[in-house]
Amino acid sequence: MEKFKTIWKKFHITALFIVISVYLLLVTLLYFILKWNNVLGPNNEPYSFIDVFIFNVLALAGNDYEFIDNNQTRLLGVIFLAFGTIAISMFTGYISSAFVEKRLNQERSIKKMQQMKNHILILGYKNDLKALILDIIRKNDKLKMENIILINNLEQEKLDLIKEDKDFKNLNILKGDYTIEQTLINANVKEASKVLIIGENIESLDDELIDSRIFVTALMVRNLNSKCHICCEVRTKRYRDYLLQQNCAEVVYSEEYTRYILSTSTNYSGMSKVMSSFLDNGDGTSVQILKIEDQWVGRKYKELFDYYKNEKKYLLLGVLENMGVEKELKHQILSDAQKSTNYGEIIQKMKNIKNIEMNNPRLNPQDDFILDKNMGAIILGEEK
């Protein structure tokens, strides 16, 4: 029913219904005029309503008009032909305007996307896409559905189902191939804060081809916006390694996690439920990463552990070293190094930049471990 309503609105069915009704009304009027004037057909029988309708349709199509017995019926035929021509023109005009309006709506939608900033791009499609998007919003209370742009090249029927879903109200949808640069530019990738590339879960594409498209897209996004956070989901180890070599911030290799859960669940009873609880089993408690404030820089890990446990009711599992986007972090380190008057220290920091490992987790360090800049706290606790 919802889909029928959408089609009704798209093609101005209401207006077309009015035009067709007027046309049929004219046919009916002419039928009664012919009957009132006792106009007979070739077989000396009165014209039926079907005869009048068919003859007028044929006349509009260019065939000779049938009502030529006398001047009165000829005049009626000319008048009706004029009305019919107008009706057909209105009919075709409404159809044309529907397509023009659809084109204008697409252009307005693209123009709106090109003005967005700090938004999230989701490139691709998977069967549990709805759950994924709703989870992303649930875990970020500042994020709204209108701040997300979904880009894929699905069939129009599937896209219509997404648009008609009430939970996806205000979701921005851009139909197109995300491996094409112009498609990303239309979504204003240069101002995006995060880009999630999940590929296409389509039967006609094998895992290698899907991952190759993800790899090309990740490189393109990095070239267009070096500051955004890129997360890729891959299906093959080969392309996971390729992306890691290109310093992609987040690479999710689903097969690896599945294999780990299966192997540990074989050795330890209840491990699958433990892992589910860590990730988020729906009770609002999960593993999260919080940025460590500057006031903790230079202090011991034990102090931060006690603070989170007693004040925040979080369990501190460890820290994430060099958290953030690689280009921004290296630029910050260079800026800090240039402030120093010790040239030896500057040179050493510049050397360290080459070997820096981004987003390196350090679980359960020693109590006297010293906290540094650009660290994140890996905690287990209730989501805020």
N, C-alpha and C positions, 0 to 999 in steps of 0.2 A: 504493500500500500504506500509506504514511504517513497519507494522508487517511482511508482506511478505518479505521485504528487510532484516529484522532482521533474519528471518528463513533461508533465502538464504545464509547469511553470516555464520550463526551458523553451518550449515551442509555442507559447501563447495559444494554447488549446482553447482557452475561453474566447479569445478574439476570433479565432478561426470558426469556432462553433457559431458565433453570432453571424459571421459572413455566410456560412453555409445555410443557416436558418433563413436568412433574408433571401438567399438564392432560391431555396425551396418554396418560400412564401410567394416569390414572383412566379414560379412555375405553377403553383396552385391558383394564383390570381388569373394567370393567362388561361388555365384550364377552364375556370368558371366563365371567363369572358367568351371563350370559344363555345362553350356549352350554351351560354345565354343567347348567342347569336346563331345557334343551330348550324355551326360550321361542321361539315361532314368530311370524312377522309376519302381516300381513293376508292374504297369499297362501299361508299355511301353509308358509312356507319360513323357515329360520333367518335371523336378522339377520346381515348382513355387518358388518365393521368400519366400512366407510364409512357404513352405515345408522346405526349407533350414534353415530358422530361427528356426522353431520348432524342427527340427531334431538336430540342434546344441545345443539348450537349453536342450533338453532331454539328449544329450550326456554328457553335463556338469553335469546333475543331476544323471548320473550313468547308463543311459540306453544304449543299444547297438547302435552303430553308423549305419546309414542307407546306407551310400555310400560305399558299399563293393563289387561292381561289378568287379573291377580290382585293380591292384596294384597302379595305378595312383590316383584313387579316394581315396584309403585307405591312401596313403601318404598325400593327401590334407586334409583328415579328421583328421589325427594325428596332422598336422601342425596347422589346425584351432582349434583343441581341446586344443593345447598348448596355443595359443593366447587367447582363451576363458577363460582358467583357470587363466591366468595372469590378464585378464580384471576383472573377478569376484573377484580375490584377491585384486586388486586395489579398487574395489567397496566397499568390506567389510572393507578394510584397512582405507579408507577415513571416513567411518561411525564410526569406532572405534576411529580414531584420533579425530573426532569431539567431541565424549564424553570425551576423555582424555583431550582435550583442554578445554572443559567446566569445568571439574574438576580442572584443573590447574588455570583457571581464577578465580574460587571461592577461591582457596587457596591463590592466589596472592592478591585478594581483602581483604580477612581476614587478611593477613599479613600487608597490608597497614593500615587497621583499627587499628591493634594492636600497630601501631607506632604513632597514632594520640594523640594529647594532647589538653586540654582546648576546647574540642569539645562538641557538644550537642547531646544527645540521645533522640530520639522520639520513644517511645515504644507503639505499637498498630496501629490501623487504624480507621478512621472515614470518612464519605462521603465527608466532606468538608476539607479533609487533605491538598489539594493543597492550598486553601486559607489560612489555618492555617500556613503552612510553609512559604509562601510568606509574610504573615504579620509579622512573627518572624524576617525574614531577613530585611523587611522594617523598623522595629522599632529598628534595631541594624545595623548601617551602617558598623560596623567592621566585621560583620558576613558574611561569604560566604557559598554558597551551599555545597562546599566540606568540610565544617566544621560540617556538620550534618550527623548523621547516623540514618537511619530509620530501625527499627527492628519490624517485624511481621511475621506471618505464613500464609499469604494469598495464594490463589491459584496462580499458575505460570502465568496464563493469566492476572490477575490483576497486578501482579508485572511487567510483560512485558509492560503493558500500562503505568505504572508509569515511567519505564525506558525510554520509547519512547517519553515521554512528554518533549518538548524542554525546558520548564521552570524548569524541574528537572535535567537538565544537570549537571553532576558532583556530584549529590546527591549520597551518599553512602547507599546502600540497603543491609541489611543482613536478609536473610530468616531464620527464626527459632523461637522457643518458648522462649520469653523473661523471662519466669518464671524459666528457667533452667540456672543455674549459669554459665556454660561454654559459653552459648550464650552471656551473658553480658561480660564475660572475653574476648571473641573474638572481641567485640566492644571496648575493653580497657576502661571499665567503671571506672577503678581505676584512670584514668587521665582525666575523663570527668569533665567539669565545671558545666553543668546543665543536668538534666534528666527530661524529660516530659513524664509522663505515662498517656495515654489516653484510654487504653484498646481497646478491639475489638468491633466494631459496627457490630456484626454478628447476624443474626436472630436466629441461633440455640442456642445462649447463653442468659440466662436471666441476669437481672441487678445484682442480688446477686452473681452469679458466676463470672461475669466480674469484679465486685468490689473486690471479694476475691482474684482474680489473681493480681489485682493492689496492694492490701495490701501486699501480699506475696512478690511481686517484689520490692515494696518500702523498706521493711525491708532488703531484700537481697542487694539492692543498697546501703543502709545506712551502711551495714556491710562491703561491699567491698570498699566504698569510703565515709568516714564520712565528707568530706569537700565539696562535691558537693551540689548544690542547687536542691532539688527535688520538683517537682510540679505534683500533681495528680488530675485527673478529675474523680469524682465518681458520681454514679447515685442513691445511697441510703444513707440515713442519718446515718444508722448504721455504715457503713464503713467510713463515714466522721468522726465520733466520734472516731473510732479506730485509724485512721491516726493522728488525732489531739492529742490523748493520747500518740502516739509514736513520738510526736514533729516533724511531717512532716512540712517542711517550708511552703508549699503552698498546700491547699486542696480546689479545686473548686467543689462545690456542685451545679451543674447546675440547679437542681430542685428548690433550694432555691432562686436563682437569678430570675428565671422565675416567681416564685410565688410572689416575691417582686414587680417586674415590673408590673405584672398583677393587683395586689392589689392597688398599688399607681396610676396606670393609670386609674383605676376605679374612684378614688377620685379626681384626678387632671388632667385636660385636658392638653394634650401635654407632659405628663411625659415620655412617651415612647421615644419621640424625644429628650428630655433632657438627658435621660440616654444613648441614642445612641451617642449623642454628647460628653458626658463624656468619654465613652469607646473609641470612634473613629468612626466618621461617614464618614471617607474618606477625610476630608479636612486638615488632618495633625495636628489638634488640639485635644489633649486628656489629660487625667490624667496620670501623670508620677511621678516617685519617683527618686529623685536625692540625692546623698550622700552629707551631709553637711560637708564642709571643716573644718579642725581643727581650722582655724582662727575665726570661729563663736562659738566655744565651750566656754561656760561661758557667752555669751552675750544674750540679750533679744530677744524674738520671734518677737517683733515689728520691731526691726532693720533688721532682715532677711526678714520680710514681705515687708518693704519699699525697700530694696535692689532688691529683685526679681521684684517688681512692676515697679520701676523706671529704673533699669539697664538692666534687662533681659526681661522685658515685660511679666512676668509670674504672675499668681495669686496663692499665697501661701495659700493652704487649711488647712494645718496642718503639723504635723510631724509624723514620724514613729519611735517609740522607739525600741531599741535593734534590729536594722536591721542587717540581715546577717545570717550566718549558726551558729547554736547553739554551736557546739563544739568549733569552732574558737573563737566565742565571749566569751564564758566562760573561755577559755584558756587565752585570752587577759586580761580579768578582773582579773584573778588570778595572771598573770604576773605583772600587775600594782599594785596589792595589796602587792605583795612581795617586791616591791621597797619602800614601806612606812616603817617608823621606829616606827609607832604607832601600837602596837599589837592589841589594841582594835579596831582600824579601819580595820585592816586585818581580824580579826574574824568577824566583822560586814559584810564586803564585801563577805566573804565566805558564810555566812548565807543567804545573799541576792541572791546569785547565785541560790540557790535551788528554790526560788520563782520568778525567772526572767521570764517574759512573752515575748517570741520572737515576733518580727514584730508586735508590738502593735500600732495601729493607734490612734493618738490623734488629733482630728479635731478641728480647730478654738480655740486653747488655749488662755489664757489671754495674754495681751500684755507684761506683765512682766515675762512670763514663761521663765525660763532659759534653754538654749540649752545645751545638754550634748553630750558626745561621743557616737558614734555608732548610731546616729540619721540620718534619711533620711527626705528630704523635699518633701511633697506631693504637687505637683504643677499642675496647669491647664495651658497649653500653647502649643505652636507649637513645634512639634517634630523636633529635629535637626538631 
